[in-house]
Amino acid sequence: MNLFDVYPLLDVEPVKAIGCWIWDKDGNKYLDLYGGHAVISIGHSHPYYIKKIEEQMHKIGFYSNSVRIPLQEELAQKLGELSGYTDYNLFLCNSGAEANENALKLASFHTGRKKVIAFSKAFHGRTSLAVAATDNKSIIAPVNETENVVFLPFNDEAALENAMNDTICAVIIEGMQGVGGVKVPTDAFLQKAKLLCEKYNSVLILDEVQSGYGRSGKFFSHQFSNVKPDLITIAKGMGNGFPLGGVLISPKFKAKHHLLGTTFGGNHLACAAGIAVLDVIRNEKLMMNAKAIGDYMISTLKKINGVKEVRGRGLMIGVELEFPYDTVRNELIFTHRIFTGTSGKNVIRILPPLCLSKEEAEIFLHAFAAVMKKVFVK
């Protein structure tokens, strides 16, 4: 049997990783400025993280949600305290797509409505309604097509106000668009969305799957706008590589048995991983580090010739180039041995572990400046 060919692959085979560094099978060392799509939050192979998972493996690794799992309660308590959402409830699942599916489902149960507003360049997952709310027709199969989702221009307050009415079930928006090129919603736009959802008794869903878990410099990116969504979806950095996702649910939603469900979500090992991540974020002050290093990187990147725009917050950074990124990205990984991500045709996406040091950031900045000087033609 062969693997189904899903992704274009870089010719690199990682075999070991520590902190912000990766080694391939030939012993080459790479600086990881992408974290496997923003998944590695506290750093590769963090000793505390490994210890917590190993200890749990010697006890019990899995049982279904038909029994009491106190680790879930510990995870929820620590997540509430660190995020500031102590009065919300937590539903645990396995991925960002699942989190968004369950958030949209919960919103529809709550309102009794079907219509969903999403935005241009949005990405919410590859399954069912999550992919229908994703602005990429090439990944929406006919079975996923629905008239229940309408796409509006991102950050367009007037368009949102004109589209809102009492048939709208939910408005779903990313804390920062990841696949869309690290586009940041304005404070005014998020505040308008919240007011309109309150006016029409619709549900505001903040997709913080990529932009959450301290990456922005606050626990959630939307917290810069002083907005409290009705539902918040999380995943990626939540488990530092262990599959783990969730939905933070406002007290306005009333729980009912069998309303939501999951087999693997919130299992013992996943919770051990999630608790370890929260402990490390708190104890090592990684949100503070993300803001400091991110601010430094953003200000430095803006001064480099060939850079059209730098967007983002903390350690979620989009560097839009004045030309396609291919040569720059290839030079970074194959000449300078630095992993970065991409978006669209012109954007280099930077999503390192939140423990990235200034010295490590400098390695990238010097390499990036050298590559841009080499390939940029005015």
C-alpha positions as a printed Julia matrix, in Angstrom:
378×3 Matrix{Float64}:
   0.0    0.0    0.0
   1.21   3.52  -0.83
   0.42   6.76   0.95
  -2.24   8.94  -0.62
  -0.38  11.91  -2.13
  -1.79  14.85  -0.19
   0.97  17.45   0.31
   3.92  18.67  -1.76
   6.85  17.58   0.4
  10.14  19.26   1.22
  13.07  16.89   0.77
  13.88  16.9    4.49
  13.37  14.02   6.94
  13.42  15.24  10.57
  14.46  12.64  13.14
  15.11  14.7   16.29
  13.96  18.04  17.68
  14.75  20.07  20.8
  13.47  23.55  21.63
  13.47  25.54  18.38
  15.82  23.17  16.55
  15.36  20.15  14.29
  17.88  17.59  13.0
  17.37  15.58   9.82
  18.44  11.99   9.12
  21.78  13.21   7.77
  22.59  15.17  10.93
  21.85  18.62   9.51
  20.52  21.12  12.05
  17.61  23.46  11.23
  16.09  26.43  13.06
  12.34  25.86  13.27
  10.48  29.08  12.54
   7.25  27.28  11.64
   6.55  24.83  14.45
   4.67  22.42  12.2
   1.85  24.88  11.39
   2.02  26.69  14.78
   1.59  23.42  16.67
   4.84  23.49  18.67
   4.06  26.06  21.33
   6.45  25.34  24.23
   9.3   23.92  22.14
  10.17  20.47  20.83
  10.84  17.73  23.4
  10.34  19.96  26.42
  11.51  17.88  29.45
   8.51  18.77  31.63
   6.12  17.91  28.79
   7.82  14.55  28.2
   7.78  13.81  31.94
   4.05  14.51  32.31
   3.12  12.31  29.34
   5.48   9.51  30.4
   4.1    9.51  33.96
   0.56   9.31  32.59
   1.44   6.44  30.24
   2.46   4.37  33.26
  -0.99   4.96  34.79
  -3.66   4.92  32.07
  -3.42   6.23  28.52
  -7.03   6.09  27.38
 -10.55   5.42  28.38
 -13.71   6.82  26.88
 -15.75   9.74  28.14
 -18.15   7.33  29.82
 -16.09   7.55  33.02
 -14.76  10.31  35.25
 -11.46  11.79  34.04
 -10.23  14.31  36.64
  -7.44  15.4   34.3
 -10.1   17.06  32.15
 -11.2   19.17  35.12
  -7.59  20.14  35.89
  -7.03  21.15  32.27
 -10.23  23.21  32.21
  -9.36  24.96  35.47
  -5.83  25.87  34.37
  -7.01  26.95  30.93
  -9.67  29.18  32.44
  -7.2   30.82  34.81
  -4.5   31.44  32.2
  -6.89  32.64  29.48
  -9.1   34.74  31.77
 -12.23  32.78  30.84
 -12.89  31.19  34.22
 -16.68  31.4   33.8
 -16.73  29.54  30.45
 -17.08  25.78  30.0
 -14.78  23.54  27.97
 -15.59  20.86  25.4
 -12.56  18.78  24.45
 -11.94  17.24  21.03
  -8.95  16.41  18.82
  -8.36  19.1   16.19
  -9.17  22.6   15.01
 -11.6   21.38  12.36
 -13.48  19.38  15.01
 -13.52  22.38  17.31
 -15.06  24.57  14.61
 -17.55  21.87  13.59
 -18.76  21.58  17.18
 -18.85  25.35  17.69
 -20.99  25.84  14.58
 -23.22  22.94  15.6
 -23.63  24.35  19.1
 -24.46  27.78  17.68
 -27.15  26.27  15.48
 -28.64  24.27  18.34
 -28.68  27.45  20.44
 -30.26  29.77  17.86
 -32.32  27.3   15.85
 -30.88  28.92  12.69
 -28.72  27.83   9.72
 -27.07  30.87   8.15
 -23.38  31.5    8.9
 -21.25  34.52   8.02
 -17.56  33.94   7.27
 -14.97  36.15   5.6
 -12.74  36.36   2.55
  -9.56  34.25   2.82
 -10.96  32.45   5.9
  -9.71  28.99   6.82
 -11.62  26.98   9.44
 -10.81  23.36   8.56
 -11.25  20.66   5.95
 -14.39  18.88   7.18
 -18.12  19.33   6.55
 -19.34  22.77   7.67
 -15.85  23.93   8.69
 -14.66  23.58   5.1
 -17.86  25.15   3.8
 -16.94  28.2    5.9
 -13.43  28.18   4.38
 -12.86  30.54   1.47
 -11.14  28.08  -0.87
 -13.36  26.42  -3.47
 -10.63  23.95  -4.45
 -10.97  22.05  -1.15
 -14.78  22.15  -0.9
 -16.24  18.92  -2.27
 -19.76  18.97  -3.78
 -21.1   17.23  -0.68
 -19.8   20.13   1.45
 -21.35  22.89  -0.65
 -24.13  24.78   1.08
 -26.06  28.0    0.68
 -25.98  28.43   4.44
 -22.57  30.14   4.42
 -22.05  33.64   3.05
 -18.61  35.2    2.66
 -18.1   38.9    3.31
 -15.03  41.11   2.79
 -12.63  40.88   5.72
 -12.6   43.96   8.0
 -15.54  45.57   6.14
 -17.86  46.88   8.86
 -20.48  48.21   6.44
 -20.76  44.9    4.6
 -21.18  43.05   7.89
 -23.84  45.44   9.13
 -25.77  45.15   5.86
 -25.66  41.35   5.95
 -26.71  40.87   9.56
 -30.32  40.07  10.39
 -32.32  37.73  12.6
 -31.73  34.72  10.32
 -27.99  34.65  11.05
 -26.95  31.76  13.25
 -23.3   32.71  13.71
 -20.42  34.91  12.65
 -17.13  33.01  12.56
 -13.8   34.81  12.31
 -10.15  34.0   13.02
  -8.27  35.88  15.74
  -5.69  36.38  12.99
  -6.04  34.78   9.59
  -3.31  32.2    9.13
  -3.72  30.63   5.69
  -5.14  33.99   4.55
  -1.75  35.65   4.99
  -1.7   36.69   8.66
  -4.41  39.31   8.3
  -5.44  40.91  11.61
  -9.05  41.96  12.23
  -9.27  45.52  13.44
 -10.49  46.24  16.95
 -13.43  48.17  15.48
 -14.39  45.25  13.24
 -14.43  42.7   16.05
 -16.33  45.09  18.3
 -18.88  45.71  15.54
 -19.28  41.95  15.04
 -19.92  41.49  18.76
 -22.51  44.29  18.89
 -24.34  42.98  15.83
 -24.42  39.44  17.18
 -25.89  40.75  20.42
 -28.47  42.82  18.51
 -29.7   39.86  16.46
 -29.14  37.12  19.08
 -26.54  35.51  16.83
 -23.41  33.72  18.02
 -19.91  35.16  17.67
 -17.32  32.41  17.16
 -13.63  33.32  17.44
 -11.42  30.77  15.73
  -8.19  30.96  17.74
  -6.91  27.6   16.51
  -3.71  29.12  15.12
  -3.64  32.55  16.77
  -4.4   31.4   20.31
  -2.46  29.84  23.17
  -0.18  32.81  23.79
   1.09  33.18  20.24
  -0.1   36.78  19.89
   1.4   37.95  23.19
  -1.96  37.62  24.92
  -3.58  34.24  25.47
  -6.01  34.95  22.63
  -5.48  37.46  19.85
  -9.05  38.79  20.13
  -8.25  39.96  23.67
  -6.41  42.95  22.17
  -9.87  44.15  21.06
 -11.59  43.77  24.46
 -14.24  41.5   22.94
 -15.71  38.41  24.64
 -16.93  35.94  22.0
 -19.69  33.44  22.67
 -17.54  30.52  21.54
 -13.75  30.23  21.16
 -12.13  27.38  19.24
  -8.65  26.11  20.06
  -6.21  23.38  18.94
  -2.68  23.47  17.4
  -0.47  24.82  20.24
  -2.81  23.31  22.84
  -1.01  19.95  22.87
   2.46  20.89  21.56
   2.13  18.11  18.98
  -0.3   15.81  20.77
  -3.7   15.94  18.97
  -5.88  18.12  21.16
  -8.6   20.69  20.49
 -11.48  22.32  22.25
 -14.27  24.85  22.42
 -14.58  27.46  25.18
 -18.3   27.91  25.71
 -20.03  30.95  27.2
 -22.31  30.39  30.22
 -25.27  31.41  28.01
 -25.15  27.92  26.44
 -26.86  25.2   28.47
 -25.31  21.74  28.39
 -27.44  18.74  27.52
 -26.37  15.11  27.4
 -25.48  13.91  23.86
 -25.65  17.44  22.43
 -21.93  17.08  21.62
 -19.69  14.04  21.82
 -16.27  12.58  21.06
 -14.47   9.27  21.4
 -10.85  10.36  21.71
 -11.29  13.97  22.84
 -10.06  14.68  26.35
  -8.37  11.32  26.82
  -5.86  10.86  29.64
  -2.72  11.32  27.53
  -4.13  14.33  25.69
  -5.01  16.01  28.96
  -1.57  15.3   30.4
  -0.05  16.97  27.35
  -2.45  19.92  27.59
  -1.78  20.47  31.28
   1.98  20.38  30.67
   1.64  23.02  27.95
  -0.33  25.37  30.21
   2.11  24.89  33.08
   5.09  25.72  30.86
   3.41  28.75  29.25
   2.74  30.13  32.72
   5.98  29.17  34.46
   8.3   30.21  31.64
   6.33  33.4   30.83
   6.06  32.43  27.18
   3.34  34.97  26.35
   5.65  37.75  27.49
   8.46  36.25  25.43
   6.23  35.94  22.35
   5.36  39.62  22.53
   8.92  40.83  23.13
  10.58  38.69  20.45
   7.69  39.2   18.05
   7.78  42.98  18.38
  11.53  42.94  17.75
  11.22  40.71  14.69
   8.36  42.72  13.19
  10.17  46.05  13.58
  13.36  44.61  12.06
  11.62  42.88   9.14
   9.9   46.12   8.13
  13.3   47.68   7.36
  14.41  45.05   4.83
  14.32  45.88   1.12
  11.84  43.82  -0.86
   9.4   43.5    2.03
   6.04  44.96   1.04
   4.29  44.6    4.4
   4.74  42.88   7.75
   1.58  41.8    9.58
   0.75  39.98  12.77
   1.2   39.99  16.52
   3.71  38.27  18.75
   5.13  35.17  17.11
   2.51  34.94  14.37
   4.05  36.99  11.59
   3.3   37.32   7.89
   6.0   38.87   5.7
   4.51  39.89   2.37
   7.18  40.14  -0.32
   7.15  42.24  -3.47
   7.62  39.03  -5.49
   6.77  35.3   -5.16
   8.26  33.65  -2.07
   9.62  30.48  -3.73
  13.27  31.47  -4.05
  13.4   33.08  -0.62
  11.84  30.11   1.15
  14.07  27.62  -0.66
  17.2   29.62   0.14
  16.19  29.8    3.79
  15.64  26.08   4.18
  18.28  24.58   1.88
  21.08  27.14   2.24
  20.55  28.59   5.72
  18.63  25.6    7.15
  15.69  27.58   8.51
  12.11  26.34   8.33
   9.42  28.91   7.53
   5.87  28.62   6.26
   4.08  30.34   3.41
   0.71  31.72   2.44
  -0.71  32.62  -0.94
   2.05  33.39  -3.45
   3.99  36.16  -1.73
   3.8   35.67   2.04
   6.41  34.04   4.28
   4.67  32.84   7.44
   6.62  32.77  10.72
   5.16  30.62  13.53
   8.03  29.49  15.78
   7.79  27.91  19.22
   6.97  30.57  21.82
  10.31  29.94  23.55
  12.25  31.45  20.61
  15.16  33.46  21.99
  16.47  36.79  20.69
  19.67  35.05  19.6
  17.67  32.53  17.58
  15.54  35.33  16.11
  18.76  37.09  15.08
  19.92  34.0   13.18
  16.76  34.16  11.09
  16.82  37.94  10.62
  20.42  37.93   9.39
  19.72  35.01   7.05
  16.53  36.58   5.73
  18.26  39.92   5.09
  21.07  38.11   3.23
  18.63  36.15   1.09
  16.58  39.24   0.28
  19.72  41.14  -0.7
  20.69  38.25  -2.97
  17.35  37.78  -4.76
  15.64  41.18  -4.6
  15.79  43.29  -7.73
  14.31  46.77  -7.48
